[in-house]
C-alpha cells in the first residue's frame, strides 16, 4: 500500500497546492482574527468594574462568615450591602441563605419558622431582581432553596411549583435539575 501511495505522488501537482488553498487559508485567518477580537471585546465588557469587584469581595467575606456560623455578623454585613445595592439579587440570595442556615440551628420552633419565612422572602426578592439571562444560577438556586423551605413548612403545592421552575429551566444533565427532581420525589410529586 505504501509503495503505491509514494509512487502516486506528483511533485508538480503538490507544488501548486498552496496556491489552490491560499484563499481558504486567508478566510480562515480572517475568521480567527475576528473571533479573537470578539472574545477580547466580550471579556472587556464582562470585566467587573470597581464597584462590582468590591461587592463580590464583600459577598465572599459574608460566605466565610456563614461557613463559620457567624449568622449575626453575616446578616449585619448583608444589611449594609443591601442598603448600597438595593436591587442586586446576590445580596438577597445570601440574606436568604443566612436566614435559612440560622433557622437550622434554632432550637425554638417558632423562631425557626420566623427565620424560614424571612429566608423565603429573601429568596423571592432574589428571583424578582435577578434577570434570567444574566443571573440564571441565582434564580435557579433561589427557586430550589424556596422549594426546600416550603416543603419543610409543609406547603407541598407551592414547593412543587418551585421545583418545577428549576426542572423546566434546566436539562437532565444539570446537577441542580437532579436535585430538584429528588426534592420533588420526596414530596410524593410526579416528574
Rosetta blueprint (number, residue, H / E / L):
1 X L
2 X H
3 X H
4 X H
5 X H
6 X H
7 X H
8 X H
9 X L
10 X L
11 X H
12 X H
13 X H
14 X H
15 X H
16 X H
17 X H
18 X H
19 X H
20 X H
21 X L
22 X H
23 X H
24 X H
25 X H
26 X H
27 X H
28 X H
29 X H
30 X H
31 X H
32 X H
33 X H
34 X H
35 X H
36 X H
37 X H
38 X H
39 X H
40 X H
41 X H
42 X H
43 X H
44 X H
45 X H
46 X H
47 X L
48 X L
49 X L
50 X H
51 X H
52 X H
53 X H
54 X H
55 X H
56 X H
57 X H
58 X H
59 X H
60 X H
61 X H
62 X H
63 X H
64 X H
65 X H
66 X H
67 X H
68 X L
69 X L
70 X L
71 X H
72 X H
73 X H
74 X H
75 X H
76 X H
77 X H
78 X H
79 X H
80 X H
81 X H
82 X H
83 X H
84 X H
85 X L
86 X L
87 X L
88 X L
89 X H
90 X H
91 X H
92 X H
93 X H
94 X H
95 X H
96 X H
97 X H
98 X H
99 X H
100 X H
101 X H
102 X H
103 X H
104 X H
105 X H
106 X L
107 X L
108 X L
109 X H
110 X H
111 X H
112 X H
113 X H
114 X H
115 X H
116 X H
117 X H
118 X H
119 X H
120 X H
121 X H
122 X H
123 X H
124 X H
125 X H
126 X H
127 X H
128 X H
129 X H
130 X L
131 X L
132 X L
133 X L
134 X L
135 X L
136 X H
137 X H
138 X H
139 X H
140 X H
141 X H
142 X H
143 X H
144 X H
145 X H
146 X H
147 X H
148 X H
149 X H
150 X H
151 X H
152 X H
153 X L
154 X L
155 X L
156 X H
157 X H
158 X H
159 X H
160 X H
161 X H
162 X H
163 X H
164 X H
165 X H
166 X H
167 X H
168 X H
169 X L
170 X L
171 X L
172 X L
173 X L
174 X L
175 X H
176 X H
177 X H
178 X H
179 X H
180 X H
181 X H
182 X H
183 X H
184 X H
185 X H
186 X H
187 X H
188 X L
189 X L
190 X L
191 X L
